[in-house]
Amino acid sequence: MLAEERRKRILELIERDGKVIAKDLAIQFEMSLDSIRRDLTIMEEQGLLQKTYGGAILHGPTPKVRTMPQKESIRYGVGAPHENAISKLAASFIKKNDTVFLGGAGIHYGMLKYLPKDIPYTIVTNSLKIAEHIRTQENISAYLIGGKLREVSSGSMIDCLAMEMMRKFSLDICFLTGGGVNAKGISTSTPEAAAFAQTVSSVAQKVVCLAPHEKIGLEMFMQSIPMEDIDILITDLGAPEKTIQEIKKKKAQIIFADLH
């Protein structure tokens, strides 16, 4: 098969399925993985697709700023497979007697079904929704950060009172996220949310960023945690390859959650 015919077939597959996986294409076309990646690079340069770390997706404009909060039914739904994979992997980092921070994002809510049940540990949260789910777990000591209630679905506290209380804790690990993640770090839509995340990060021994591929490459209004302060970034293979390579230059440890 000629190169142009192969690339035409790749484009047809992306248009049909919304994405392609590089290793699957290598098997299908009986070619090396490097050859397939060269095809995808050429097609990306032609504006036909967008390369991801594991393959490619349809090319399209990506919004740089997103400020509208998610509805509760979306934020606290069952979660997409790649989001659940990230949540499951994140939960596996919790060890016996750890003190852990969970926020009020959907990716944190997704961790609840994967939290260890056979070891004791402590969870500190600023989310009423998260607190309601963990307060009855016998192996978890739960602490709820107080502060002014916000009129958003997460019911999370991020004001000066919440930050002052957060400073009294010492965390083994915190799981942070934001509206956008790029080589600069995590960004969010409000100064208050950014300041609270910075407070959490400052009292944690290990900072883990949870970033589904939709957030990789986006930059929101306020920078919160610089990439240099992030110990581990957990994402999925749908993350844009260009941004992943830029993040790798910051020497960040990147782990890709496996869907299988």
N, C-alpha and C positions, 0 to 999 in steps of 0.2 A: 504494500500500500504506500502510495506517495505521501509525502509530508502534508501537502495541502488537503488531500483526501482524509488523512488521519485527523487533522485539526478540525476539518468540517464535521467529522463524526463526533469529536470531543465536544464541539459546540452544540450539536444536536442533543447529546447526553445531558449537558448542563441545562439546556432549555427544557428538557423533559423532566429532569429530576431536581433542578435547582442547584445542584452541586455535583462535583466529581471528586473521587479520591485517587490520588496519584498512584498509589501502589496497585489499586484495582485496574487502572488504565494500563499500567506496565504489564500486568498479567494478560489483559484482554488483547493488547496489541503485540504481545510477545517482544517487548522492548525493555531496555534498562530503565530504571527509575530516573536516572540523570537525563536520559533522552526525553522522557515524558515531561520532566520539569523544564527542559529547554523549550518544548512546545508550548507549555503554559506561559512561560516568560514572554515568548514572542507574541502569543495571543493577547496577553495583558498589555503589551506595548502597543498593540493594534486597537486597544480599547474594547476587546471582545469579552473579557472576563476580568475577574479580580482574583489573584492568587491568594490562597490561604496557606497555612503552614502544612496542611495535609493534602491539599489539592487545589480546587478553585470553585468559585461561585459565580453567579451571573454578575456582570458588571452593572453598577448603578451608582447614582450619587449617594453619598453617606452624609447625613446631617452632622454638623460639627457641634451643635449645641442642642441639648434637650432639657427643657425646664419643667414640663408638665409631669406631676407625680402620677404613678400608676394607680389605677383603681384597685380596691382591695381584692376583688375577684381575680384580677390578673396577678397582683403581687403575691397573693397567698394561694395560688392555684396549685395544681399537681406538679407543675414544672415541666419544661421541655427535657427530653432525654439528655442533652448535653449539660443542661443546668443541674439535673440530678446527679450526673456523673461528677461534676465539680463539687457539689455538696457532699456526696459520699466520700470522695477522696479527702476533702477538708476534714470531715469528722474523724477520719482515721488517724489524724495527727494528734488527737487528744489522748493523753496518757494518764495513768493512775496518779491521783492527787494533784493534777494540774488545776490552775485557776485560769479560766477561759473567758474571753469576751465575745458575745454574739450581739450584733446589732439588730435592727428591725427591717432589713431588706429581704426581698423575696428569696435570695440565695441563702440567707441565714435561716429563714423559715424552712427551706428545703433540707437543711441539715438535721432538723429535728428527728426525722424518721431513721436517720443513720447514726445518731448519737450512741456511744457505747453504753451498754446496760449492765455490764459485768464488772465495772471498776468504779471506785468513788472519785469524784472530782467536783469542782465548783464552777458554776457559770454566773458571770456578771452580765446583766443586760440592761439596756435603757428602753426596751420595748415591752409594752404591756402584752402584746400578742405573744411574744416569745415567752415571757414570764408565766403566762397562763398555761402554757403547754408543759413547762418544765417543773412547775412548783410541786407537782404530785409524784415526781420521779424519786424513788427511794434512794437511789445511788447518787443523786445530784443535790448539792447544796446550792440554793439559788438566791441571788441578790438582785434586787431591782433598783436601778438608779432613779432617783427622784428629780423632779423639776416641773416646769410649766408644761401642761399638756398642749400638744399642737393639734390643729384641725386637719390632720392627715390620717390616712388609714392605718399607718404603722403604730400610732399612739406612742411614739418615741420621744424621749426627753433629751434635748441638746443645748439647753440654755446654760447660763453661768452657774446656776445651782447644780445642774447635772455635771458640769465640768469640775466643779469644786469637790463633789462627792467622788467622782471618778479618780481624782488625784490621790485619794486615800487608799486605793487598791494597788497591789503589785501583781501583775499578770504574768503567767508563763507564756501564754499565746493569745493573740487577738486575731480575729478574722474580720477584715475590713473590705469594703467595696465602695463603689461610687458610680456616678453617672457616666464617667469616662475614664479610660486608662490608656496612657501612651508612654513614650520614653521619659517624659517629664515626671510621671507618677500618676497618682489618683487625683481626680478632680470631681467636684460636685457642684450643685446648683446654687447653694447659699453659703454665705460666710459662716453662719452658725454651725452648719453641718460640717464644714471644713475644720473649724476650730475644735469641735468635739472629737472628730477623728484624730486630730493632732494630739489631743489630750490622751486619748486611749493609747495611741502609738507610743507616747512618751513614758508610759508606765508598764509597757509590755517588753518581755525579753525577746519574743519572736513575733514579727508582723507578717501575716499571711494575707495576700490580696486575692480575692475571689472575683474573677472577671470572665464571664461568658463572652464568646467571640463578638457579640453585638456591641460590646462596650470597648473592645480593643480598637484604638485609633481615634476614639472620640475625645474631645476636650471640652469640659464644662466651664462654667463661669468662674469658679474658684478652685485653685490648686489646694489640695489638702496634704497628702503624704508624698514627698519626693521619692522617686524610684530608688535612690540610694538608701532610703530608710526601710525598704521592703525586703524582707528576707526571702520570701517565696511568693511567686506569682502562679496561681493555678488557673488555667484556661482550658480551651478545647481546640481541636485541630481545625476548627473553622476560623480561627483567628487570622487576620491578614498577615501574610508573610513579611511584608515590608516593615510593619510596625514591630513584629516579633524580633526581627533582626536588629532594629534600632534599640529595642529594650535589652537585647543580649549584649550590646556594646556597653551598657551600664553595669555589666557583670551580675545582673539579677539571675537568680535561679528560677527557671521556668519549668513547670511540670504540666504536662498535657493529660487531662482526665480521659480515661478510656471508656468508650460507650459500651464495651462488651464486658 
